[in-house]
Amino acid sequence: MSLLKISDLRTYFKMEGNVVKAVDGVDFELEKGEIVGIVGESGSGKSVTCLSIMKLIPEPPGFYPTGSIEFMGKDLMKLNTKQMSKIRGNQISMIFQDPMSSLNPFLTVETQLTEVLEIHQNKTRKEAQKIAIDILERVGIANAPRRIKQFPHEFSGGMRQRVMIAMALLCRPELLIADEPTTALDVTIQAQILELMKDLNRDFGTSIIFITHNMGVVAGMTDRIVVMYAGKMVEKASTSDLFETPKHPYTNALLSSIPRLDIDDQGSLTPIPGLPPDLSDLPSGCSFHPRCKFADDQCKAAYPDRIELSKDRMAACWKVNV
């Protein structure tokens, strides 16, 4: 049985008389110990998908017209707020994009770490402090007994992100959701954070959903990749298959816009023309057709069906070369 199975997930928002389809029919599974990447430009629905898994979407304006999220045999959609609060931070943890805004500037790192253990595992303050220091050392923060007494502003951006990772791992969750955890970090710190997450996945067996717009990051990080555009899942494949033979024009466009070290003469990079569509006013047919060089009348008339290319491979495009 899969650790996580998402079926026909739709997350909509009622905004000024319009319905914004932020997530519109997402399906994927996550096995124990697996790392799955969700990629796409800003506004593609990546973060909303994972906030929906955590049931952190405010209702209203958000609502879920369809969908199920089965986690360890339980459908999270059927759980109430109290039941979900026992799962969040305990069995499912999330690392948010900006560690400075995610950490409370008025509380010490110790207070913010130990309360997680006190709430979810009924640890005493002394027990929680020892575990918190151990996990800070595990994520690479030197002199943890002293640093734990400090406030977030006394840490660098990379160190704050390490604190967020430590907080997410305190209860040894089954699933870790990382929402662009390397955003705004320099490349050296970014590499350290990615290596740390791979180590934690290997050592603890933690399954990870890794959200990013950076195709280069997921190349050496993930087992499988889900590509999203305008709230929909347009391609799903193993990481190696996706990079070797992308099937959707959007996936191909993403790969063409980044430098490749494995190609001797890549030539100039090719940007994706235009901008992602307004989710409250989507174009007819395939949402990507205004930016796609392969688009024709069929693409403009109707949204393509998903084509199952193999057991673990899917693409939603009229031009898929089966």
Buried (B, 14 or more C-beta within 10 A) or exposed (E): EBBBBBBEBBBBBEEEEEBBBBBBBBBBBBBBBBBBBBBBBEBBBBBBBBBBBBBEBEEEEBEBEEBBBBBBEEEBBEBEEEEBBEBBBBBBBBBBBBBBEBBEEEEBBBBBBBBBBBBBBEBEEEBBBBBBBEBBBBBBBEEBEEBBEBBBEEBEBBBBBBBBBBBBBBBBBBBBBBBBBBBBBEEEBBEBBBEBBBEBBEEBEBBBBBBBBBBEBBBEBBBBBBBBBBBBBBBBBBBEBBBEEBBBBBBBBBBBEBEBEEEEEEEEEEEBEEEBBEBBEBBEBBBBBBBBEEBEEEBEEEBBEBBEBEEEBBBBBBBBEE
